[in-house]
Amino acid sequence: MEAISTLRISGTLVAAFGLLSCTTTAPENETLTSFEPRAVVDLGALVTEDLPEKVWGSAFLEQMGFTSQNSFEVLPWTFPMDGEEVSGSNAYYTLFNHGGPHVDAPNHVGVGGGIDSYSVDSFSGPLKVVDARGYSEGRTVPRTAFEGVVEAGDIVIIFTGYAPPLLDDELPAVITLTNEAAEYLAGLPVRAFGTDSFSVESLGDLTMPSIHHVLLARQIPVYEQLFNVGQLVQYDRMYFTGAPLNILGGDGMIVRPMVFVR
């Protein structure tokens, strides 16, 4: 399935997008405005039973004691209607909330509330993507990578070219922010921060404060394990949206973010 597609959307979303403007008063019977993004990029993943292992690798899941897979319990039913039976299904889904594209809440690292503590406008905004593939593993992406590029209120995603572990004893290798860069982004502040990598933490550098702590303590959502980010580096006018389910006290949740390209 292609992750980039063209789309025509009619409705009030254009007001949130902020990419078009209107200088005349619309007739009373004309209530909708349309916009046509160049592309829509899906940063989500197909959720399967083994999605966490595909992203984390088996070694770190076992090290952390996360041994359960996602599960999908489908409940078939029939119901009598107008002399005949209609059949269908409902289901219970059990998901690992940090296995696959997801957003972290402050209580994920003990610095605040859950997913429900974010305002809904925390999950959408103008997007800047920084190509970080040239940096080495660890906390290496510097403040200078963002200066003059990122503005207050932007959502920022770094593209690291993350490759999930393939061997049973292999741990995730992560390129992420220096602490100075994290403090710079938090100080602007950015609206949210994301990465295609397994985490914003490098397992090779466990010094405090962690990158999670720097961002989440300021109520800045952290997106991790985003798919298809490499398709965005060619663009410079983008709008991100990635709202999770509003789980009471949830420390994170799987999302299917989308990026509209102008």
Order of alpha helices (4+ residues) and beta strands (2+ residues): beta-beta-alpha-beta-beta-alpha-alpha-beta-beta-beta-beta-beta-beta-beta-alpha-beta-alpha-beta-beta-beta-beta
